[in-house]
Amino acid sequence: MSLTPAPQKPRKSPTATRKTGALKKAPESPVWRNVGLIALLVFVVDQALKYLVVHLLQLDRVREIDVISPWLNLRMAWNQGMNFGLFASDVDVMRWVLIAIAVAVCLWVGTWVLRAKPSKLAQVSAGLLIGGALGNVIDRMVYGAVADFLNMSLPGWQNPYSFNVADIAIFIGALGLVIQPPEGKVDPAKRRQPPKPRTQQPGTPRAPRTGTKPPAPVGQGELLLEETPRGDKPRDEGGKAG
């Protein structure tokens, strides 16, 4: 009766273990996905609140609704310019000029972030800025002006300006990009540079090459033969020349 040896399990090489460990790591989400999700969230919240205030609460007709007076109130204001009424004009051409500027800023910020190496803060800031700018663009196209309805004042001081969620997102996004702008990507040619050869200092002995035997010192199994002159012949023990 012959006994067959049990099959041995193949050993995993360290390189295979490293590859499987690298594959188990969760892949990082693309930059455009993070920026797009944040921009979409800001856009949806901004438009939903504007629809609630303008169409359901009819703030454009009521004009004022006190929520937590004087800290937080609803004050309807149609802004035909930029933030705080800058560049406001009744001319219809100015509305399209501001729309073109907002779209150009969104494209520039998106291209800048995608081509660079942005941090988490830079991605969030870019998403806030793009989402807020697009929210105000829709207002200009639908209503002809931006719907501002939030007003915050203090006891004894009435704030004459109103703003919206898009304005808050634009301000925070621009501030975040100024504090921590996206870093430029590292050039792969510079990333993988060959190591510089080591320069040998004068006076230091050279290290022996691998695979070669160092020379044996005198007196350890080797004899040094002196060269005999050409004119002299070796003599035998008796002193006679051969």
N, C-alpha and C positions, 0 to 999 in steps of 0.2 A: 504494500500500500504506500504510494508515494504522496508526500505532502507538497502541495504547491505553495510557494511563498505568497504572502498577501501583497497586493500591488501597493507600491509606495505612492503617496500623494505628491504631486509636483510642487516643489518649493517656489514660492512667489519671489521674484526678484525685487530688489529695493526700488528699481525704476518703475516697475508696474505698481508697487504700493504708492509711490509718489503720484503717479498719474491718476489712480483711483481716488486718492485723497484730494487732488486738485479738481476732479470732476464733481466731488460731493459738495464743493463750495457753491453757494447760491450765486448765480450770475447777477451782476449789477444791472439794474434797469437802465435803458438808454436815457440820455439827457433829454432828448426831445419828448419822451413820454412823461417824464416828471414835470417839465415846463408846461407841456400841453394840458396835463390834468389839472395843475394849479390854475392855469389861465382859464380853463373851462369852468372850474368851480367858482372863480371870482365872477366870471361873466354871467353864469346862471343866477347866482345870488343877487347880483346887482340888478339884472333885468326883472327878476321876480319881485324884489322890493319896489322897484319903480312901477311895475304893473299894479301892485297892491295899493300903493299910495295914490297914483294918478287915476286909475280906473275904478277901484273898489271903494277907497276912502274918499275919492273925488277931491283931493287936496287942491287941485287947480281951481276949484270953485270955492271951497271953504277957506282956503289960503292959510289958515293957522289951526293947529291942534296941539294943545299942551299935553305932554306925556309926563315928565317929571320937571315941572317948572321950578327955577329957570334953567336947570342943568341940561335937560334934553327936551327939545320941542320939535314939532314938524312945521316948517315954514316953507311954503312953495316958492320956488324961484326958478325962472327959465334963464339959463346962462347961455348966451350966444357967443361967448368967448371961451377962453381957457379957464384955468383955476382962478377963483376970486374975480372973475369978470374981465380978465386981461384980454386985450385984442377983441373986445366985443364990438360988433357992428351989425347994422340992420341989412347990409348988402348981402344978397344971396351968394355972391361969389366968395365972400369970406368964409361962409360955412363950408364950401367944398375945399377951400384952401386948408382949413383946419383939419378936415377929414383926411386930405392927402398927407399932411404933416404927421398925423397920428398913425396912419398906416405905414408910412416910411420909418417912423421910430420903431414900430413893432417889428418890421422886417429887419432893421439894423440890429436891434437887441437880440432877436432870435438867431440871426447869422453869427453874431459875435459870440453868443453863448455856445452854439453848436460847434464852432470851429476852435474854441478854446477848451481848457480843462477846468470846468466850473466846479466849485464846491457846492455843498448842499444849500448853503445860504444864498449863493449866486443863482442857483436854479430856482429856488423859491422866490427870490426877488424878481427874476426875469418873468416868471409866471404871473406874479402879482401885477407887474407893470403892463404886460401885454394884455391880460384879461381886463384890467381897468380901462386901458385905452380903447379896446374894442367895444366895451360897454358904452362909453361915451360916443363912439362913432355911430353906433346903432341909434342912439338918441338924436343925433344931428340928422341922420337920414330919415327917421320916422317922424319926429316932432319938429325938426328944424332948429332945435336947441337942446341943451343938456338939462335934464330934470334934476334939480337940486332940492332936497327936502329936509335934510338934517340940520338942526341948529342947536348949538351949545352956547349957553351964556352963563353969567355969574350974577349973584345977588347985587343989584345996583348997577349992573353993566349989561346992556343988550348988544349981543353980537349981530351986526348987520348982514353977515354973510351966511349962506347955506352951502351945504356940500352933500355928497352922496357916497355910497360904498366904493364906487369906481375911483373917486378922488382919493380916498384913504388908501386904496390898493396901489395907485400910481405913486403916491408920496412915499409909502413904505418900501415899495420895490425900487424906486430910484435911490433912496437912502441906502438900502442894502447893497446895491451894485457899486455905490461910491465907497462904502466901508470895505467891502471885500469883492473886488472885481474878479472876473474869471482869469485864471492864469493861462499863459500861452502853453501850448503843447510842446513837449520836449522832442527835439529832432531825433529820429531813430539813429541817424548816423553819429550824432554826438552821444547818444545813450550807450552804444556798444563800441567803445573805443578800445583798441588793443592795448594791453599793458605796456608801459614804457620799459625799455631794457635798463637793467641796473648797471650803473657805472661803477667800475672797480676803483677804489681809492688807491693812490700810489703807495707802495710799501707793504701792501697786504698780500699774503700768498694766495695763489689761485686754488680754488677748490678742485679736487680731482674729479674727473668725469666719471659718470656711472658706468660700470662694466669694465673699467681698466684698473689694473693692480698698481698700487703705488710702488715706486722703486725701492728695492730692499737696501738697507744700509750696509755699509762696508763691514765685513767680518761676520755676517750672518748667512753662511752657506754659499757665498759667491766670492770669487777671487778676482782681484784686479791684476791683469797682466801688463807689465810694463813692456813697452816696445823696445826691442833689441836693435842696436845700431846695425846698419847694413854692412859695415866693414868688419865687424867682429863676428866670429863664428862660435857657436857654442862649443865648450870643451867638455870632455868626459871626466870621469872621476879621477883619472890618473893625471889629468892636466895636459894631455896630448890633444893637439888639434886634430879634427877629423879630416 
